[in-house]
Amino acid sequence: MKMTAFTRKPLADCVPELVATARGDKPATLVITGGKLVNVCSGEILEGMSVGVQGGRIAYVGKDVTHMIGEGTQVIEANGKYIAPGLLDGHCHIESTQLTVTEFSRAVLPLGTTGGFFDAHEIANVFGLKGIQLMLDEMRGTPLAAYMQVASCVPAAGAEFETTGASIGPEEVAEAFTWGPDVIALGEVMNFPGVVYGDEKMLGEIQATLRAGRFVDGHFTWPSSDWRLPVYAAAGVTGDHECVTADDVIERVRLGMYAKMRRGSAWHDVAKTITAHTEHGIDTRRMMLVTDDRSSESLRDEGHMNFVLRDAIAQGVKPITAIQMATINTAERFGLARDIGSITPGSFADIILLDGNLADINVVLTIAAGAVVAENGVMTAELAEFTYPEEVLASVHLPQRPTSEDFIIAAPIQTGELTTRVIKVRENHVETIERMVSIPVVEGQLDVNAIEGLCKIAVLERHKGTGNKSVAVVEGIGFKEPAAIAMTVAHDSHNVLVIGNDDELMAKAANAVADAQGGVCMITSSGETLFPLAIAGLMSTEPFEIAAAKSAAISKALYDAGCTLNYAFMTLSLLALAVIPTLRITDKGLVRISPEDGIQLVPLFV
């Protein structure tokens, strides 16, 4: 493979060359001939169409491009294949794929994803604006039409609820928007109660975004029938991915918002949300398909946006409509339809060829910024390496090594039973259930193992060496033997999250990820499985293929120990996310979110 330089010039700078190429006075750099054009603007499939490209942009779309073929023109014979716009992911956290931006690009470009809108609030919770800037710099060296969103909630719920490695407010948001036009929006505003009830910081961030002429993304998890959804929209929030029912989609669209329907590794919301269109007849112009998110393992085994489209089509969506939801709809949501999302003159040349039935979304060739980057599922372009500073590779700061005593839950009585709040995990769902369970107390300690199906769950603060920790109870993990898992991927504050039914193993797992400066460690009596994630404790330094194999090894170790949750790691990593209903855990304790009381710390014992 050869190293390729990828440039995306503003349209204004390309006009003379594009016009000269379109009229035949300047040879095209690349042409595609004889394909079936997927026209997402008109909703048609047009037979016998060709496309002419000059540099990184499309110069001509029509039946015949022979007038612009010169000696140096690369000619691609479509031979009746579908010519479609490159796919866009309208909501993604690259860190959650466990990959760097470069390796993410290598993973998804062969699958037909040529761009996306990336909210780097994971690394922002560890390193603040510096983390976002590093990922933006790396993005700019890839073929992707990559647009950054500024993290809005660092911390997600507020410093009173959790400890993060950094904080971001209105001044930081305003600064980030000076970095360039590819910093496109304010990332999901997870503190929606703060917006509704006039929190100065949250409203200030939104105002800074709107004054910069950018867009605001949402995260509203109260019911769609709640009177506060229009209040949230009044703040300027025009897109939201927290849709889990058809009503969630319908109410957002009615308010002028873009409803994002996700199909991540472990949450399968498209099947229900897409019925807003297939059963209720809602216009799809403001409906988008997104991932939010897919692990490296599921990228390898299932795919990226191509997989999401196939899922929507399987629910009864017309193929061209599904493609619109991952191309032009997404581009229009962010005001970028002039540049991306369609195969039209002047747009960036982000093009995929699809073989066989359109519904199969079988990508056989990917063009990004006018260059062929992948063919038949394999990268053909070599991407430049990006080096992260040493500081980012050493971000786990525990004041002392955890011991088994750290995971004892002391009780206010010596013996008897205590009604205890328990986090119940739901497979393929991001929300949890709050349960009240009577658990025995033995010699002043909560005997969690006395109740079948329960485990301990703990969070250890790892950013500032405060020594903060909390220990609680979780249900639905499924361990059938002594086992523990520890991880520094613990949304969104990304402290050390530990789950297990054996205090000694919990301590060993926590120490293993600390020694690795981040990652995931699964330990049972039969052995240890470690997946190092040294970049901010979130991303692997390894190539995509190796990272995917190590992610799969963690999944297998969890399964072998009895945890059969679908893509279990993705679900478990959300148990510390304090802005998702209903019950979560942070280094400050148990956090409950409800429409009645908003976000609040609650005691373990009732």
C-alpha positions as CSV (number, residue, x, y, z in Angstrom):
1,M,0.0,0.0,0.0
2,K,1.1,3.5,-0.6
3,M,0.8,6.5,1.8
4,T,-1.9,8.8,0.5
5,A,-2.3,12.5,1.4
6,F,-6.0,13.4,1.9
7,T,-7.1,17.0,1.4
8,R,-10.5,18.5,1.8
9,K,-10.4,22.0,0.3
10,P,-13.4,24.4,0.8
11,L,-15.7,24.4,-2.2
12,A,-14.9,28.1,-2.9
13,D,-11.2,27.2,-3.5
14,C,-12.2,24.4,-6.0
15,V,-14.7,26.1,-8.2
16,P,-12.4,27.0,-11.2
17,E,-11.0,23.4,-11.5
18,L,-14.4,21.8,-11.0
19,V,-16.1,23.9,-13.7
20,A,-13.2,23.3,-16.1
21,T,-13.3,19.6,-15.5
22,A,-17.1,19.4,-15.9
23,R,-17.0,21.1,-19.3
24,G,-14.1,18.9,-20.4
25,D,-11.2,21.4,-20.5
26,K,-9.4,19.7,-17.6
27,P,-9.1,15.9,-17.2
28,A,-10.8,14.4,-14.2
29,T,-8.6,12.7,-11.7
30,L,-11.0,9.9,-11.3
31,V,-14.2,8.7,-13.1
32,I,-16.8,6.0,-12.3
33,T,-18.7,4.8,-15.3
34,G,-21.8,2.7,-16.0
35,G,-23.4,2.3,-12.5
36,K,-26.8,2.6,-10.9
37,L,-26.8,5.9,-9.0
38,V,-28.4,6.0,-5.6
39,N,-29.8,9.5,-5.7
40,V,-30.6,10.4,-2.1
41,C,-31.8,13.8,-3.1
42,S,-34.7,12.5,-5.2
43,G,-35.1,9.1,-3.7
44,E,-34.4,7.4,-7.1
45,I,-32.2,4.7,-8.5
46,L,-30.9,6.0,-11.9
47,E,-29.5,3.5,-14.4
48,G,-26.4,4.0,-16.5
49,M,-24.9,6.9,-14.6
50,S,-21.3,8.1,-14.3
51,V,-19.4,10.4,-12.0
52,G,-16.4,12.6,-12.7
53,V,-14.1,13.7,-9.9
54,Q,-11.5,16.4,-9.7
55,G,-9.2,16.1,-6.6
56,G,-11.4,15.7,-3.6
57,R,-14.7,16.8,-5.0
58,I,-17.3,15.7,-7.6
59,A,-17.2,17.7,-10.8
60,Y,-19.9,16.0,-12.9
61,V,-22.7,13.5,-12.5
62,G,-24.4,12.3,-15.7
63,K,-24.8,9.6,-18.4
64,D,-21.5,10.3,-20.1
65,V,-18.1,11.4,-18.7
66,T,-15.9,10.5,-21.7
67,H,-15.3,14.3,-22.3
68,M,-13.3,14.5,-19.1
69,I,-11.2,11.4,-19.3
70,G,-7.5,12.2,-19.9
71,E,-4.2,10.4,-19.8
72,G,-3.9,10.5,-16.1
73,T,-7.6,9.8,-15.2
74,Q,-8.3,6.8,-13.1
75,V,-11.2,5.0,-14.6
76,I,-13.4,2.7,-12.5
77,E,-15.9,0.6,-14.4
78,A,-19.0,0.1,-12.1
79,N,-20.4,-2.5,-14.4
80,G,-23.9,-2.0,-13.1
81,K,-23.0,-1.8,-9.4
82,Y,-24.8,0.7,-7.3
83,I,-23.0,4.1,-6.8
84,A,-23.9,5.4,-3.4
85,P,-22.8,8.2,-1.1
86,G,-20.3,7.2,1.6
87,L,-22.1,6.4,4.9
88,L,-22.1,8.9,7.8
89,D,-22.4,8.1,11.5
90,G,-24.4,10.8,13.1
91,H,-23.4,10.0,16.7
92,C,-20.3,8.2,17.7
93,H,-17.7,8.2,20.4
94,I,-14.6,6.8,18.8
95,E,-13.0,6.0,22.1
96,S,-15.8,3.5,22.8
97,T,-14.6,1.4,19.8
98,Q,-11.4,0.9,21.9
99,L,-9.4,2.2,18.8
100,T,-7.5,5.3,17.9
101,V,-9.0,7.5,15.2
102,T,-6.5,6.1,12.7
103,E,-7.3,2.5,13.5
104,F,-11.1,3.3,13.6
105,S,-10.6,4.7,10.1
106,R,-8.9,1.5,9.0
107,A,-11.8,-0.5,10.5
108,V,-14.7,1.4,9.0
109,L,-13.6,2.7,5.6
110,P,-13.7,-0.8,4.0
111,L,-17.3,-1.1,5.4
112,G,-18.4,2.1,3.6
113,T,-18.3,4.6,6.4
114,T,-16.6,7.7,5.0
115,G,-17.4,10.3,7.7
116,G,-19.1,11.0,10.9
117,F,-19.8,13.3,13.8
118,F,-17.6,12.4,16.8
119,D,-18.2,13.4,20.3
120,A,-14.9,13.0,22.2
121,H,-16.4,13.3,25.6
122,E,-14.7,10.2,26.8
123,I,-11.1,11.5,26.5
124,A,-12.4,14.9,27.5
125,N,-13.4,13.5,30.9
126,V,-9.8,12.4,31.3
127,F,-7.8,15.2,29.7
128,G,-10.3,18.0,28.9
129,L,-9.7,20.2,25.8
130,K,-6.2,18.7,25.4
131,G,-7.8,15.3,24.7
132,I,-10.3,16.7,22.2
133,Q,-7.5,18.6,20.4
134,L,-5.4,15.5,20.1
135,M,-8.2,13.5,18.6
136,L,-9.0,16.3,16.3
137,D,-5.4,16.5,15.1
138,E,-5.5,12.8,14.4
139,M,-8.8,13.0,12.6
140,R,-7.4,15.6,10.2
141,G,-4.8,13.1,9.0
142,T,-7.3,10.4,8.0
143,P,-9.4,10.1,4.8
144,L,-12.6,10.5,6.9
145,A,-14.9,13.5,6.5
146,A,-14.6,13.8,10.3
147,Y,-16.3,16.5,12.3
148,M,-15.7,17.0,16.0
149,Q,-18.3,17.8,18.7
150,V,-17.2,19.7,21.8
151,A,-17.9,17.7,25.0
152,S,-20.7,19.5,26.8
153,C,-20.8,17.6,30.1
154,V,-17.4,17.2,31.7
155,P,-18.3,16.0,34.2
156,A,-21.6,14.5,32.9
157,A,-23.8,15.1,36.0
158,G,-21.6,17.6,37.9
159,A,-18.7,17.6,40.3
160,E,-21.0,16.8,43.3
161,F,-21.9,13.5,41.7
162,E,-18.5,12.2,40.3
163,T,-14.8,13.0,40.0
164,T,-13.3,13.5,36.5
165,G,-9.8,14.3,35.3
166,A,-10.9,17.7,33.8
167,S,-13.8,20.1,33.5
168,I,-15.2,22.0,30.5
169,G,-17.4,25.1,30.7
170,P,-18.6,27.9,28.4
171,E,-15.2,29.4,28.0
172,E,-13.6,26.1,26.9
173,V,-16.5,25.5,24.5
174,A,-16.1,28.9,22.9
175,E,-12.3,28.3,22.6
176,A,-12.8,24.9,20.8
177,F,-15.0,26.5,18.2
178,T,-12.1,28.7,17.1
179,W,-10.1,25.6,16.1
180,G,-11.8,25.3,12.7
181,P,-15.1,24.7,10.8
182,D,-14.7,20.9,11.4
183,V,-15.5,21.6,15.1
184,I,-19.2,21.5,14.2
185,A,-21.4,21.1,17.3
186,L,-21.8,20.9,21.0
187,G,-21.8,17.2,22.0
188,E,-24.7,15.5,23.6
189,V,-26.0,17.7,26.5
190,M,-26.5,14.9,29.0
191,N,-27.3,17.2,31.9
192,F,-30.8,17.8,30.6
193,P,-32.2,18.6,34.0
194,G,-29.6,21.4,34.2
195,V,-30.8,22.8,30.9
196,V,-34.5,22.6,31.8
197,Y,-34.0,24.2,35.2
198,G,-31.6,26.9,34.0
199,D,-28.2,25.7,35.1
200,E,-25.8,28.6,34.3
201,K,-23.0,26.5,33.1
202,M,-25.1,24.4,30.7
203,L,-27.0,27.4,29.3
204,G,-23.7,29.2,28.9
205,E,-22.3,26.3,26.8
206,I,-25.3,26.3,24.6
207,Q,-25.1,30.0,24.1
208,A,-21.4,29.8,23.2
209,T,-22.3,27.2,20.6
210,L,-25.2,29.1,19.1
211,R,-23.1,32.3,18.9
212,A,-20.4,30.4,17.0
213,G,-23.1,29.4,14.5
214,R,-22.8,25.7,15.5
215,F,-25.3,23.0,16.4
216,V,-26.4,21.5,19.8
217,D,-26.9,17.8,20.3
218,G,-29.2,16.4,22.9
219,H,-29.5,13.5,25.4
220,F,-33.0,13.5,27.0
221,T,-34.0,10.3,28.8
222,W,-37.2,11.3,30.5
223,P,-40.3,10.0,28.7
224,S,-41.2,11.7,25.4
225,S,-44.6,12.6,26.9
226,D,-42.9,14.7,29.6
227,W,-43.7,18.4,29.4
228,R,-40.0,19.3,29.7
229,L,-39.0,18.0,26.3
230,P,-40.3,21.2,24.6
231,V,-38.4,23.2,27.3
232,Y,-35.2,21.3,26.4
233,A,-35.8,22.0,22.7
234,A,-36.4,25.7,23.4
235,A,-32.7,25.9,24.5
236,G,-31.7,25.2,20.9
237,V,-31.2,21.5,21.1
238,T,-32.0,20.1,17.6
239,G,-30.9,16.5,17.7
240,D,-31.2,13.6,20.2
241,H,-30.1,10.0,20.2
242,E,-31.9,8.9,23.4
243,C,-34.8,7.4,21.4
244,V,-35.9,4.0,22.5
245,T,-39.6,4.0,21.4
246,A,-41.6,5.1,18.3
247,D,-43.1,7.9,20.5
248,D,-39.6,9.2,21.3
249,V,-38.9,9.6,17.6
250,I,-42.3,11.1,16.8
251,E,-42.3,13.7,19.6
252,R,-38.8,14.9,18.7
253,V,-39.6,15.2,15.0
254,R,-42.7,17.1,15.8
255,L,-40.6,19.6,17.7
256,G,-38.3,20.1,14.8
257,M,-35.5,17.9,16.2
258,Y,-33.6,15.2,14.5
259,A,-34.3,11.8,16.0
260,K,-31.3,9.6,16.0
261,M,-32.0,5.8,16.1
262,R,-29.0,3.8,17.3
263,R,-27.9,0.2,16.8
264,G,-24.8,-0.2,18.9
265,S,-23.1,-3.4,19.9
266,A,-25.2,-3.9,23.0
267,W,-28.3,-1.7,22.5
268,H,-30.8,-2.5,19.7
269,D,-33.1,0.5,19.5
270,V,-33.7,0.6,15.8
271,A,-36.2,-2.2,15.8
272,K,-38.6,-0.2,18.0
273,T,-37.8,3.3,17.0
274,I,-38.0,2.7,13.2
275,T,-41.7,1.9,13.6
276,A,-42.3,5.7,13.9
277,H,-41.9,5.5,10.1
278,T,-42.9,1.9,9.1
279,E,-46.1,1.8,11.2
280,H,-46.9,5.5,12.0
281,G,-45.9,7.0,8.7
282,I,-43.7,9.7,10.1
283,D,-41.6,11.5,7.4
284,T,-38.0,10.3,7.6
285,R,-36.3,13.6,6.7
286,R,-35.5,14.2,10.3
287,M,-34.7,10.6,11.2
288,M,-31.1,9.4,11.3
289,L,-29.4,6.1,11.9
290,V,-26.4,6.1,14.2
291,T,-24.2,3.6,16.1
292,D,-23.5,5.1,19.6
293,D,-21.3,2.8,19.8
294,R,-19.8,-0.4,18.4
295,S,-16.8,-2.1,19.9
296,S,-13.8,-3.2,17.9
297,E,-15.0,-6.7,18.2
298,S,-18.4,-6.0,16.8
299,L,-16.9,-3.8,14.0
300,R,-15.0,-6.9,13.0
301,D,-17.8,-9.4,13.4
302,E,-20.8,-7.4,12.3
303,G,-19.8,-4.1,10.7
304,H,-20.4,-0.4,11.2
305,M,-23.0,1.8,9.5
306,N,-23.5,-0.9,6.8
307,F,-24.7,-3.2,9.6
308,V,-27.0,-0.5,11.0
309,L,-28.5,0.0,7.6
310,R,-29.1,-3.7,7.1
311,D,-30.8,-3.8,10.5
312,A,-33.2,-1.0,9.5
313,I,-33.9,-2.6,6.1
314,A,-34.7,-5.8,7.9
315,Q,-37.4,-3.9,9.9
316,G,-39.2,-3.0,6.7
317,V,-37.5,0.3,5.6
318,K,-36.9,0.7,1.9
319,P,-33.2,0.5,1.1
320,I,-32.9,3.9,-0.4
321,T,-34.7,5.4,2.6
322,A,-32.3,3.7,5.0
323,I,-29.4,5.1,3.0
324,Q,-30.9,8.6,3.2
325,M,-31.0,8.2,7.0
326,A,-27.2,7.6,7.0
327,T,-26.2,10.1,4.4
328,I,-28.2,13.2,3.4
329,N,-30.3,13.4,6.5
330,T,-27.2,13.3,8.6
331,A,-25.5,16.0,6.5
332,E,-28.5,18.2,6.6
333,R,-28.8,17.9,10.4
334,F,-25.3,19.5,10.7
335,G,-25.8,22.0,7.8
336,L,-23.2,20.2,5.6
337,A,-25.3,19.0,2.7
338,R,-23.3,21.2,0.4
339,D,-20.2,19.1,1.2
340,I,-21.2,15.5,2.2
341,G,-24.2,13.1,2.1
342,S,-24.9,12.9,-1.6
343,I,-23.4,12.3,-5.0
344,T,-23.9,15.7,-6.5
345,P,-21.6,18.2,-8.4
346,G,-19.5,20.2,-5.9
347,S,-19.8,17.7,-3.1
348,F,-16.8,15.8,-1.6
349,A,-16.1,12.6,-3.6
350,D,-17.0,10.2,-0.8
351,I,-18.5,7.3,-2.8
352,I,-19.1,3.6,-2.3
353,L,-19.9,0.9,-4.8
354,L,-22.4,-1.7,-3.7
355,D,-22.7,-5.1,-5.4
356,G,-25.7,-7.5,-5.5
357,N,-29.0,-6.5,-4.0
358,L,-29.1,-2.9,-2.7
359,A,-30.7,-4.2,0.6
360,D,-27.5,-6.2,1.3
361,I,-25.4,-3.0,1.6
362,N,-22.5,-5.1,0.2
363,V,-19.6,-2.5,0.0
364,V,-17.0,-3.5,-2.6
365,L,-15.1,-0.2,-3.0
366,T,-14.7,2.9,-1.0
367,I,-13.6,6.3,-2.3
368,A,-12.9,9.1,0.3
369,A,-11.9,12.6,-0.6
370,G,-11.6,11.5,-4.2
371,A,-9.1,8.6,-3.6
372,V,-9.8,4.9,-3.6
373,V,-9.0,3.8,0.0
374,A,-10.5,0.3,0.2
375,E,-11.5,-2.5,-2.1
376,N,-13.3,-5.8,-1.4
377,G,-13.1,-5.2,2.4
378,V,-9.4,-4.4,2.5
379,M,-7.7,-1.1,2.9
380,T,-5.7,-0.1,-0.2
381,A,-4.4,3.2,1.3
382,E,-1.8,3.4,4.1
383,L,-2.6,5.9,6.8
384,A,0.0,7.9,8.7
385,E,0.7,7.0,12.3
386,F,-0.2,9.4,15.1
387,T,1.7,9.5,18.3
388,Y,0.1,10.4,21.6
389,P,2.2,12.1,24.3
390,E,3.5,10.1,27.3
391,E,1.1,12.0,29.7
392,V,-1.8,10.4,27.8
393,L,-0.3,7.0,28.2
394,A,0.0,7.3,32.0
395,S,-3.4,8.4,33.3
396,V,-4.2,5.9,36.1
397,H,-3.4,7.5,39.5
398,L,-4.5,5.5,42.4
399,P,-3.1,6.6,45.8
400,Q,-2.5,3.0,46.9
401,R,-2.9,-0.5,45.6
402,P,-6.4,-1.8,46.1
403,T,-6.8,-4.7,48.6
404,S,-9.7,-7.1,49.3
405,E,-10.7,-4.9,52.3
406,D,-11.5,-2.1,49.9
407,F,-14.5,-4.1,48.6
408,I,-16.1,-4.9,52.0
409,I,-19.5,-3.3,52.5
410,A,-19.8,-2.3,56.1
411,A,-23.3,-2.4,57.6
412,P,-24.8,-0.3,60.3
413,I,-25.8,-3.4,62.2
414,Q,-23.9,-6.5,63.2
415,T,-26.4,-9.1,62.2
416,G,-29.8,-9.4,60.5
417,E,-31.0,-8.2,57.1
418,L,-30.9,-4.8,55.4
419,T,-33.0,-3.5,52.5
420,T,-30.4,-2.6,49.9
421,R,-30.6,-0.7,46.7
422,V,-29.5,-2.9,43.8
423,I,-28.6,-1.9,40.2
424,K,-30.3,-4.4,37.9
425,V,-28.7,-4.7,34.5
426,R,-30.9,-5.0,31.4
427,E,-29.5,-6.8,28.4
428,N,-29.4,-4.7,25.2
429,H,-30.6,-1.6,27.0
430,V,-28.7,1.4,28.4
431,E,-31.1,2.0,31.3
432,T,-31.0,0.0,34.5
433,I,-33.6,-0.8,37.1
434,E,-33.5,0.1,40.7
435,R,-34.4,-2.9,42.9
436,M,-34.8,-3.2,46.7
437,V,-33.4,-6.4,48.0
438,S,-33.2,-7.7,51.6
439,I,-29.6,-8.9,52.0
440,P,-28.2,-10.7,55.1
441,V,-25.6,-9.0,57.4
442,V,-22.9,-11.2,59.0
443,E,-20.4,-9.8,61.5
444,G,-21.2,-6.2,60.4
445,Q,-20.7,-6.8,56.7
446,L,-23.2,-7.1,53.9
447,D,-23.2,-10.8,52.7
448,V,-23.9,-10.1,49.1
449,N,-23.0,-13.7,48.0
450,A,-25.9,-15.0,50.2
451,I,-28.4,-13.9,47.5
452,E,-28.0,-15.8,44.2
453,G,-27.4,-13.5,41.2
454,L,-25.9,-10.6,43.1
455,C,-22.4,-9.2,42.8
456,K,-20.5,-6.3,44.2
457,I,-19.8,-3.2,42.1
458,A,-17.2,-0.6,43.0
459,V,-15.7,2.6,41.6
460,L,-12.2,3.8,42.5
461,E,-11.3,7.4,41.6
462,R,-8.2,7.3,39.3
463,H,-7.6,10.9,38.1
464,K,-6.5,12.9,41.1
465,G,-5.5,10.4,43.7
466,T,-8.3,11.4,46.0
467,G,-8.8,7.9,47.3
468,N,-12.6,8.2,46.7
469,K,-14.3,4.9,46.4
470,S,-17.8,3.5,46.7
471,V,-19.1,-0.1,46.8
472,A,-22.6,-1.2,46.0
473,V,-24.6,-4.2,44.7
474,V,-25.5,-5.2,41.1
475,E,-27.8,-7.9,39.7
476,G,-27.8,-9.5,36.3
477,I,-24.1,-10.1,35.7
478,G,-24.5,-13.9,35.8
479,F,-21.2,-15.1,37.2
480,K,-21.4,-18.8,38.0
481,E,-18.0,-19.1,39.7
482,P,-15.6,-16.7,41.6
483,A,-14.9,-13.9,39.1
484,A,-14.1,-10.3,38.8
485,I,-13.7,-7.7,36.1
486,A,-12.1,-4.3,36.3
487,M,-12.0,-1.6,33.7
488,T,-11.0,2.1,33.2
489,V,-13.7,2.4,30.5
490,A,-16.4,3.5,32.9
491,H,-18.6,6.1,31.3
492,D,-18.3,9.0,31.5
493,S,-15.9,9.9,34.3
494,H,-13.8,6.8,33.5
495,N,-12.6,5.9,36.9
496,V,-11.8,2.3,37.8
497,L,-15.0,0.2,37.7
498,V,-14.8,-3.2,39.4
499,I,-17.5,-5.9,39.4
500,G,-17.2,-9.3,41.1
501,N,-18.3,-11.9,43.6
502,D,-14.9,-12.4,45.2
503,D,-13.1,-9.5,47.0
504,E,-9.6,-10.9,46.4
505,L,-10.2,-11.3,42.7
506,M,-11.7,-7.8,42.6
507,A,-8.5,-6.4,44.1
508,K,-6.4,-8.4,41.7
509,A,-8.3,-7.2,38.7
510,A,-8.2,-3.5,39.8
511,N,-4.4,-3.7,40.3
512,A,-4.0,-5.3,36.9
513,V,-5.6,-2.5,35.0
514,A,-3.8,0.1,37.2
515,D,-0.4,-1.6,36.4
516,A,-1.4,-1.6,32.7
517,Q,-2.2,2.1,32.9
518,G,-5.7,1.4,31.8
519,G,-7.7,-1.3,30.2
520,V,-10.0,-4.3,31.1
521,C,-9.0,-7.3,33.2
522,M,-11.2,-10.4,33.7
523,I,-10.0,-12.8,36.4
524,T,-11.4,-16.2,37.5
525,S,-9.9,-19.1,39.3
526,S,-8.8,-20.5,35.9
527,G,-6.8,-17.4,34.8
528,E,-6.5,-13.8,33.8
529,T,-7.5,-12.0,30.6
530,L,-6.1,-8.5,30.1
531,F,-6.9,-6.0,27.3
532,P,-4.6,-3.0,27.8
533,L,-6.0,0.4,26.9
534,A,-3.1,2.7,27.6
535,I,-4.3,5.8,25.7
536,A,-6.2,7.7,28.4
537,G,-7.2,4.4,29.8
538,L,-9.7,4.2,26.9
539,M,-8.0,3.2,23.6
540,S,-5.6,0.5,22.5
541,T,-2.2,1.3,21.0
542,E,-2.5,-1.9,18.9
543,P,-3.8,-2.2,15.3
544,F,-7.5,-2.8,14.8
545,E,-7.2,-6.5,14.2
546,I,-5.3,-7.1,17.5
547,A,-7.6,-4.9,19.5
548,A,-10.6,-6.7,18.2
549,A,-9.1,-10.0,19.1
550,K,-8.4,-8.8,22.7
551,S,-11.8,-7.4,23.0
552,A,-13.2,-10.8,21.9
553,A,-11.0,-12.5,24.5
554,I,-12.6,-10.4,27.2
555,S,-16.1,-11.3,25.9
556,K,-15.2,-15.0,26.0
557,A,-13.8,-14.8,29.5
558,L,-17.0,-13.1,30.7
559,Y,-19.1,-15.7,28.9
560,D,-17.1,-18.6,30.3
561,A,-17.6,-17.2,33.8
562,G,-21.4,-17.1,33.2
563,C,-22.0,-13.5,32.0
564,T,-23.9,-14.1,28.8
565,L,-25.1,-10.6,28.2
566,N,-24.8,-9.6,24.5
567,Y,-21.5,-7.7,24.1
568,A,-21.4,-7.6,27.9
569,F,-18.4,-5.2,28.2
570,M,-20.3,-2.4,26.5
571,T,-23.2,-2.8,28.9
572,L,-21.1,-3.0,32.0
573,S,-19.0,0.0,31.1
574,L,-22.2,2.2,31.3
575,L,-23.0,1.3,34.9
576,A,-21.1,4.4,36.2
577,L,-22.9,6.8,33.8
578,A,-24.8,9.1,36.1
579,V,-27.1,10.7,33.6
580,I,-28.9,7.5,32.4
581,P,-31.9,6.1,34.3
582,T,-32.3,4.7,36.7
583,L,-29.6,3.7,39.2
584,R,-25.8,4.1,38.7
585,I,-22.6,4.2,40.8
586,T,-19.8,6.7,40.8
587,D,-16.8,7.4,43.1
588,K,-19.2,9.5,45.2
589,G,-21.8,6.8,45.7
590,L,-25.1,5.6,44.2
591,V,-26.8,8.1,41.8
592,R,-30.4,7.9,40.8
593,I,-32.1,9.8,38.0
594,S,-35.9,10.1,37.7
595,P,-38.4,12.6,36.2
596,E,-39.6,13.4,39.7
597,D,-36.3,14.2,41.4
598,G,-33.8,14.7,38.6
599,I,-30.3,13.5,39.5
600,Q,-29.5,12.8,43.1
601,L,-27.2,10.8,45.3
602,V,-29.1,8.1,47.3
603,P,-27.9,5.8,50.1
604,L,-27.2,2.1,49.6
605,F,-29.4,1.1,52.5
606,V,-33.0,2.1,52.5
